[in-house]
Amino acid sequence: MKRTVLLTVALLLLVSGALFAQNTDNRVFGMELGFLAGYDLGQDDTFAGRTFSFLLPVGNSMQFGLKTVNGTVQAAVPINYILMSAQYYLSSKLGVEMLAGQETNVTDVGGGANVFFNILKSKPEDSLSSSLKVQGGYLFEAGTGVTNGTVNFGLVGSFGL
């Protein structure tokens, strides 16, 4: 009983912010570009890379689009993902992103999840929108398993209409 009540309260808190405000960064379309650093659990070494996304808002709190993540693990192992992205804004500053697609070097199914926090965001009435986010996430490919993925953190900037 307690678990059901706690789950219901948590769900209401998550949904309530999305019902009353335009939380996404963009109204028509948007692009994101960022730099990532992290640690690859499968190679047991550091990771450095970049990310690029093209996103289309769907409703007040969701964006869908395509995302690429490119980089190398210090052992000279390239990482290249092409992913479908679904972003959900829990509030005007905090959001989550689910990723599904392919790791192109090994042609294997890949995926991941990110959490992001808007540090700076343009005013909603501005014609051009922009924001700066701190992002943390996890990427993996099915061939090596979910537990051998890449933990990453980065700074991502976005702009659009």
N, C-alpha and C positions, 0 to 999 in steps of 0.2 A: 504494500500500500504506500509506504513512504517513497519507494523508488518511483512509483507511478506519479505521485504528486510532484516530486523533484523534477522528473522528466518533463511533465506538463509545464511547470513554471519556467524551466530552462528554454523550452520550445517557444513559449509565449514571449519571453524576453528577446530571443533571437529574431522572431518574426515582427515584433512591434516596431522596431526601428525601420524596417523595410516598408511598412505600410504607409508611412506619413511623409516621406521625403525623397527627393531625387538624390540618391547616394552615389550613383556611378560617376566616373570622371567625365564622361562624354554623353552628349545627347544624340548624335548622329553616327559618328564613328570615332575611333581613336587608335593611336599607335603607341607602343611602349618600347623603350630601348634601355637596356641596363647592363650592369657588370655584376658578375657573380664570383664568389670565392667559397671554397668549402673543403670537404673531405670525402674521398671515395672509399667506402667501406670494403668494397671488393678488391681494389688494388692496394689498399692500406697506404694511401698517399694523398697529397693535397690536390685540389682541383681549382682551376681558374677558367672563367669563360664569360660569355655574353649571351644576352637574350633579346629577342625581337618579337613583338606581337602585333597583330592587326585585330581589333575588337569592334564588335557591333553591339550596342546596348539593346537589351530586350526587357522592357519594363523599367521600373525605377531602381531596382537593386540587382539586376543581372546583366552580364555581358558575356557574349560568346565570340570565339574567334580562333585564329591560328597562332601558334607560338613555336618559335625555334629556339633551341638552346644549343650552343656550340662552345666547345672548350677542350682543354686537355688536362689529363692527370699528369703530374710531374714525371711519371715514368714514361712519358710520350705516348700515352694511350688517348686517342681522340674520342670525344663524346659529341655526338650530333643527334639531336632529337627533333622530330617534326611532330607537333602535338595539337590536338583540339583542346581548346581552353574553355572552361566554364567558370566564370567568376561570380561570386555572390557577396554582396556587401551587407555585412551585419549591421553596420552603422555608416555614417558619412566618413569615418576614418579607418575602420577595421573591416577586412574582408578575407575570404578564403577562395582558393582556386583549385579546381580538380583538373587533371591533365590525363589525356589518353592519346596514344599514337604509336610512333615507331622510332626505334633507335636505328638510324640509317647505316651505320658502319657494320653492324652485324645482322641487319634486316630482321630484327626481332621486335616483338610487341613491347612497348614501353609505356610508362605512366608516372604519375606523381601527384603531389599536392603541395600547395603553397599557402602561407598566411602572409598578408601584407598590411601595412599600417601607413596611412597618408601622413607625411610630415607637413607638406605644403600642398594647398589645393586652391585653384582659382575660384573666384566667386561664381555662383550658378548663373548670374545674369550676364556674364561676359560671353561674347560671341565665340571666341576661341577658348578652349579649356586646356588646362595643364595641371600637372601634379607631380610631386616627388614622393616616392614610397620607399620604405624599408621592407624588404621581403626575405622570408626564410622558407625553405622548402626541402623536399626530398624527391629525387628522381630515381627510377629503377628500370631495368629491362627484365623481361620474363625469363630469358635464358640463364641469367646468373642468379635470379631469385630476388624477392623483395628485400631480403635482409642484406644484400650486397650492393645497395644503391649508393647514391651520392647525396650527402647532406650539403645544402648550399645556403648562403646568405648573400644579400646584395642590395644595391641601390638602383632603383628603376624610375625613370622619368617617363611621363606620358603627355601627349598632346593630341588635340583633335577638335572636332566641332560638337 
